[in-house]
Amino acid sequence: MKDCACIPPIQTYMPIPIWHYDSESVHFSVNPAPKVFKGSPMKGHLLKAAEGGNAEAQFNLAVICENGWIDSRYVVEGDRREAMRWLNAAAEQGLPRAQIKLAEIYAGESHKPENSVKACGWYLLAVAGLNGIHRQNAQSAYQHISDRLTPAQTAKAKRFAEDWTEKARTARRVNVRA
C-alpha cells in the first residue's frame, strides 16, 4: 500500500502518544516523534499492523488521518475518506471505540436521513461491547437519535445491527474451524 497521504512530513514535533504493536504485546507510551513522520519506522509499524488486520492499529490510523497531524506551529487538514476507510475496517472487526466513532460521524451528518440510521446501527453494535459509563453514553446517544427516526428507520437500524452480529458470529465459527 502507498503511504497514507493524510500524514504529511512535519518539521517540528512535540512528544506524541503512540500505540506500539509487536507479536507479543500491545502497549502505549509517549515517545518523541522522529524528525519526519512520512516513511518513519513508527508510521511503517502502524501501517503494517493496520494492513495486517489489527483493529487497534486501524483505529489509531483513522484518528491520525481524520485529525491531520498537528505540530507546534501548524494544523494540517485531515483526510476524511482515508479515516473512514480505517474506521470501517476496525468497526467491522467489532472494536467498540471504532463503532462509536463511526456512529458519532454519521450522527454529525444527520441532514441525510440514512446517516441517522447508520449512526443508530453502529451505536447498537457498540453497546454490546461496552460497559459502565461508555455503555450508558452510547445508549443515550442511540436514544437521542432514534427518537427522531420513523419506526421503519429504527427497524432498519436494528436489522443492520442484527445482520452484522450474525455475520460476525458466522465469521468466528469459520475461523475457529480453520
C-alpha positions as CSV (number, residue, x, y, z in Angstrom):
1,M,0.0,0.0,0.0
2,K,1.1,3.5,-0.7
3,D,2.0,5.9,2.2
4,C,-1.1,7.4,3.8
5,A,-1.4,10.8,2.0
6,C,-3.1,12.2,5.1
7,I,0.1,12.2,7.1
8,P,2.4,14.8,5.7
9,P,6.0,15.4,6.8
10,I,6.2,17.7,9.8
11,Q,9.1,19.9,10.7
12,T,8.8,20.3,14.4
13,Y,7.3,17.8,16.9
14,M,6.1,17.6,20.4
15,P,6.0,14.3,22.2
16,I,3.2,12.2,20.7
17,P,1.2,9.4,22.3
18,I,1.8,6.2,20.4
19,W,0.4,2.6,20.5
20,H,3.1,0.1,20.0
21,Y,2.4,-3.3,18.4
22,D,4.6,-6.4,18.3
23,S,4.0,-10.1,18.1
24,E,3.7,-10.5,21.9
25,S,2.0,-7.4,23.2
26,V,0.4,-4.0,22.7
27,H,1.5,-1.1,24.8
28,F,1.1,2.7,25.0
29,S,3.8,5.2,25.6
30,V,4.7,8.8,24.8
31,N,7.7,9.0,22.6
32,P,9.3,11.9,20.8
33,A,8.4,11.6,17.2
34,P,11.0,11.3,14.5
35,K,12.0,14.4,12.6
36,V,10.0,13.4,9.5
37,F,6.9,11.2,10.0
38,K,6.5,10.2,6.4
39,G,8.3,7.0,5.9
40,S,9.3,6.7,9.5
41,P,9.6,3.4,11.3
42,M,6.7,4.5,13.6
43,K,4.4,5.1,10.6
44,G,5.5,1.9,8.9
45,H,4.9,-0.1,12.0
46,L,1.4,1.4,12.4
47,L,0.5,0.8,8.7
48,K,1.9,-2.7,8.8
49,A,-0.2,-3.6,11.8
50,A,-3.3,-1.9,10.3
51,E,-2.9,-3.6,7.0
52,G,-2.4,-6.9,8.9
53,G,-5.9,-6.6,10.3
54,N,-5.1,-5.2,13.8
55,A,-8.2,-3.3,14.7
56,E,-6.5,-1.0,17.3
57,A,-3.9,0.0,14.7
58,Q,-6.7,0.6,12.2
59,F,-8.5,2.8,14.7
60,N,-5.3,4.8,15.6
61,L,-4.5,5.3,11.9
62,A,-8.1,6.5,11.3
63,V,-7.7,9.1,14.1
64,I,-4.5,10.3,12.6
65,C,-6.0,10.5,9.2
66,E,-9.1,12.3,10.4
67,N,-7.4,14.9,12.5
68,G,-4.4,15.5,10.4
69,W,-1.1,15.7,12.1
70,I,-0.5,18.6,14.5
71,D,2.8,20.0,15.4
72,S,3.6,23.1,17.5
73,R,3.0,25.5,14.6
74,Y,0.6,24.0,12.1
75,V,-2.7,22.2,11.9
76,V,-2.9,20.0,8.8
77,E,-6.2,19.2,7.2
78,G,-7.2,15.6,7.7
79,D,-8.2,13.1,5.1
80,R,-11.8,12.1,5.9
81,R,-12.0,9.4,3.2
82,E,-8.9,7.6,4.4
83,A,-10.1,7.9,8.0
84,M,-13.5,6.4,7.2
85,R,-11.8,3.5,5.4
86,W,-9.7,2.6,8.5
87,L,-12.6,3.2,10.9
88,N,-14.8,0.9,8.9
89,A,-12.1,-1.8,8.9
90,A,-11.8,-1.5,12.7
91,A,-15.5,-1.3,13.3
92,E,-16.2,-4.3,11.1
93,Q,-13.8,-6.3,13.4
94,G,-16.0,-5.4,16.4
95,L,-13.8,-2.7,18.0
96,P,-16.4,-0.7,20.1
97,R,-14.3,2.5,20.0
98,A,-14.3,2.5,16.2
99,Q,-18.1,1.7,16.2
100,I,-18.7,4.6,18.5
101,K,-16.6,6.9,16.4
102,L,-18.4,5.9,13.2
103,A,-21.7,6.4,14.9
104,E,-20.6,9.9,16.0
105,I,-19.5,10.8,12.5
106,Y,-22.8,9.6,11.0
107,A,-24.8,11.4,13.7
108,G,-23.0,14.6,12.9
109,E,-24.2,14.4,9.4
110,S,-27.8,13.9,10.3
111,H,-29.0,16.1,7.4
112,K,-29.0,12.8,5.4
113,P,-31.7,10.5,7.0
114,E,-29.7,7.4,6.1
115,N,-26.8,8.7,8.2
116,S,-29.0,8.8,11.3
117,V,-30.0,5.1,10.6
118,K,-26.3,4.2,10.2
119,A,-25.5,6.0,13.4
120,C,-28.1,4.1,15.3
121,G,-26.9,0.8,13.9
122,W,-23.3,1.4,14.9
123,Y,-24.4,2.7,18.4
124,L,-26.4,-0.5,18.9
125,L,-23.4,-2.6,18.0
126,A,-21.0,-0.7,20.2
127,V,-23.4,-1.0,23.2
128,A,-22.9,-4.8,23.1
129,G,-19.2,-4.4,23.6
130,L,-19.1,-1.7,26.2
131,N,-19.5,-1.4,29.9
132,G,-20.2,1.2,32.5
133,I,-20.4,4.9,31.6
134,H,-19.3,4.2,28.0
135,R,-22.2,1.9,27.5
136,Q,-24.6,4.4,29.1
137,N,-23.3,7.2,26.8
138,A,-23.8,5.0,23.7
139,Q,-27.3,4.1,24.8
140,S,-28.1,7.7,25.5
141,A,-26.8,8.8,22.1
142,Y,-28.7,6.0,20.4
143,Q,-31.9,7.1,22.2
144,H,-31.4,10.7,21.3
145,I,-31.0,9.9,17.6
146,S,-33.6,7.1,17.4
147,D,-36.3,9.5,18.8
148,R,-36.1,11.4,15.6
149,L,-36.4,8.3,13.3
150,T,-39.5,6.8,11.9
151,P,-40.4,3.3,13.0
152,A,-39.2,1.9,9.6
153,Q,-35.9,3.7,10.1
154,T,-35.5,2.4,13.6
155,A,-36.3,-1.1,12.4
156,K,-33.7,-0.7,9.6
157,A,-31.0,0.3,12.2
158,K,-31.9,-2.7,14.4
159,R,-31.8,-5.0,11.3
160,F,-28.3,-3.7,10.4
161,A,-27.1,-4.5,13.9
162,E,-28.7,-7.9,13.9
163,D,-27.3,-8.8,10.5
164,W,-23.8,-7.6,11.4
165,T,-23.9,-9.6,14.6
166,E,-24.9,-12.7,12.8
167,K,-22.3,-12.2,10.1
168,A,-19.6,-11.8,12.9
169,R,-20.8,-15.0,14.6
170,T,-20.5,-16.9,11.3
171,A,-17.1,-15.5,10.7
172,R,-15.9,-16.5,14.2
173,R,-17.2,-20.1,13.6
174,V,-15.4,-20.3,10.3
175,N,-12.2,-19.0,11.9
176,V,-12.4,-21.5,14.8
177,R,-12.7,-24.4,12.3
178,A,-9.8,-23.2,10.2
